[in-house]
């Protein structure tokens, strides 16, 4: 088991201190990025380290580490090259880009080149459909790539260069990126000096300026309230809401005819309806729904259920009118089994009826 450096342990304590004492488990995500920054992936030792500093067991940490794809469970190259192969990028040629890179590098999905430089993966979506097909290197975007351009990027990376992304800052290694994801600044000289927005983003900005759309003002120095202050503010807001809902002093209610002048007979409130009617209206709330409480209306009652013979005849007629396509097996083609089941059901019904009649006669004699 590898031993993490003292710098990593100091940073781990700093991450945990960002959260309330009773919410330290929330620090697990940045801690996983932190251990990945040291080893290049979340190793069993990294899982044990996170469990130790947070007071969790390794199963709890492992469950989180295996859920998110940004946490790698085996050694990963210096540069993680992700190619979007989802619908939009795929239509625009994303799959061809991925296939070309896989053949050129001699690796497949989630595999690393022999020199340890490149790990290739296909991504379901990189959230940049308006720039497709897209490829990212350690989560920095290369927009509108084609197979030849993608090969040029990975060749430059393997040669020790760092090509400039289409959008974003200068490229960094996966370990350097993990430090940033853990919540620490990129300390490289001029790390965030380059890059710029894409044309689609600028188009949105221009439209916002054209139509006078701006974000509400916000003071970044606004202090974050403590939990006690937030609870107190929530309690005050709740008290005000309850006071607003308090009923006004009762006043004599006017009769309906005095308000509307209507001479129509009174109709009972909906709450007086039977549960069955209310359920029916809920399932099919339309003007045709019968309301027994309104004058001149009547709820239709179900008639006698159809006999078994009638149901069989209706099924046979339906089968005859809908011939199956190809060699499909038509419904209801086992007439013998249906006839037998029908006879058994009729026999049981007759026996039950006879039993009821006997019981009724015996009761009458008593």
Secondary structure, DSSP 4 states (H G I P E B T S, - for coil): -----HHHHHHHHHHHHTS-GGGGGGGHHHHHHHHHHHHSS--HHHHHHHHHHHT--HHHHHHHHTTSTTS-SS---SEEEEEE-SHHHHHTTHHHHHHHHHHHHT--TTEE-TTS-EEEEEES--S-GGG-S-EEETTEEE-S--HHHHHHHHHHHHTT--PPPSBSS----HHHHHHHHTT----STTTTSS----HHHHHHHHHHHHTT--PPP--TTPPPPPHHHHHHHHHHHHHHHHHHHSPPPP-PPPPHHHHH---SPP---GGGS-HHHHHHHHHS-STTS--TTSTT-------PPPPHHHHHHHHHHHHHHSPPSTTPPPTT--HHHHHHHHHHHHHHHHHHHHHHHHHHHHHHH-
